[in-house]
């Protein structure tokens, strides 16, 4: 009698494993522990992405350059922030080009003052918009 119960339990476990294997092959989650683990992994990944985005945004606000790897990350995970970073990089390059192109110290000072006026104007607009 005990051997019949044991063999019945073995049979049921085998059937359960077959169903789980079939579900995995079909792309369905195999059990509650697997789905909880995958959900937890997704939450961790999303938290890491959010932390990295926040760090990159902090560097942008501080006026630092953004590396190529970070730009690729932004392109994939935050297109709006990527566009902003691209705009800032282009603007920085244009400012450098205008400074290098100026022939006299007076011209360079005018370029610099113009840029400072732009910053002042933009910050006033952001203060009004906020």
C-alpha positions in Angstrom: 0.0 0.0 0.0 2.8 2.4 0.9 4.6 1.6 -2.4 1.4 2.5 -4.3 1.1 5.9 -2.6 4.8 6.5 -3.2 4.5 5.6 -6.9 1.3 7.8 -7.1 3.2 10.8 -5.6 6.1 10.2 -8.0 3.7 10.0 -10.9 1.9 13.2 -9.9 5.2 15.1 -9.5 6.3 13.9 -12.9 3.0 15.2 -14.5 3.4 18.5 -12.7 7.0 18.9 -14.0 5.8 18.1 -17.5 3.1 20.8 -17.3 5.7 23.3 -16.0 8.1 22.4 -18.8 5.4 22.8 -21.4 4.4 26.2 -19.9 8.0 27.4 -20.0 8.4 26.3 -23.6 5.2 28.1 -24.4 6.4 31.3 -22.7 4.0 31.1 -19.7 5.3 31.6 -16.2 5.8 28.2 -14.5 4.8 29.1 -11.0 4.2 31.8 -8.4 7.8 31.8 -7.2 9.1 32.2 -10.7 6.8 35.1 -11.4 7.6 36.8 -8.1 11.3 36.4 -8.8 11.0 37.8 -12.3 8.9 40.7 -11.0 11.4 41.4 -8.3 14.2 41.4 -10.9 12.3 43.8 -13.1 11.8 46.1 -10.1 15.5 46.0 -9.3 16.4 46.7 -12.9 13.9 49.7 -13.1 15.3 51.1 -9.9 18.9 50.9 -11.3 17.8 52.6 -14.5 16.1 55.4 -12.5 19.2 55.9 -10.4 21.4 56.1 -13.4 19.1 58.5 -15.1 19.0 60.7 -12.0 22.9 60.7 -11.9 23.1 61.6 -15.5 20.6 64.4 -15.1 22.6 65.7 -12.1 25.7 65.9 -14.3 23.8 67.7 -17.0 22.5 70.3 -14.4 26.0 70.7 -13.1 27.2 71.6 -16.6 29.5 68.5 -17.1 30.0 66.7 -20.3 28.1 63.4 -20.8 30.0 60.4 -22.1 29.1 58.4 -25.2 28.0 55.4 -23.1 25.7 57.7 -21.1 24.3 59.2 -24.2 23.5 55.8 -25.6 21.9 54.9 -22.3 19.8 58.1 -22.5 18.8 57.4 -26.1 17.4 54.0 -25.0 15.8 54.8 -21.7 14.9 58.6 -21.8 14.6 60.1 -25.2 13.5 63.5 -23.8 16.6 63.8 -21.6 18.7 62.6 -24.5 17.4 65.4 -26.7 18.1 67.9 -24.0 21.7 66.5 -23.5 22.2 66.7 -27.3 21.0 70.3 -27.4 23.3 71.2 -24.6 26.3 69.6 -26.2 25.6 71.3 -29.5 25.1 74.7 -27.8 28.4 74.2 -25.9 30.2 73.3 -29.1 28.8 76.4 -30.8 29.9 78.6 -27.9 33.4 77.2 -28.1 33.5 77.7 -31.9 32.4 81.3 -31.6 35.0 82.0 -28.9 37.8 80.5 -31.0 36.6 82.4 -34.1 36.7 85.7 -32.3 39.8 87.7 -33.3 40.1 90.1 -30.5 39.6 90.0 -26.7 36.8 92.4 -27.1 34.9 90.1 -29.5 35.4 87.2 -27.1 34.0 89.3 -24.3 30.9 90.2 -26.3 30.3 86.5 -27.2 30.7 85.7 -23.5 28.3 88.5 -22.4 25.8 87.4 -25.0 25.9 83.8 -23.6 25.5 85.1 -20.1 22.4 87.1 -21.2 20.9 84.0 -22.7 21.4 82.1 -19.5 19.9 84.9 -17.5 16.9 85.1 -19.9 16.4 81.3 -19.8 16.5 81.2 -16.0 14.0 84.0 -15.7 11.7 82.2 -18.1 12.0 78.9 -16.1 11.2 80.8 -12.9 8.0 82.1 -14.5 7.1 78.8 -16.0 7.6 76.8 -12.8 
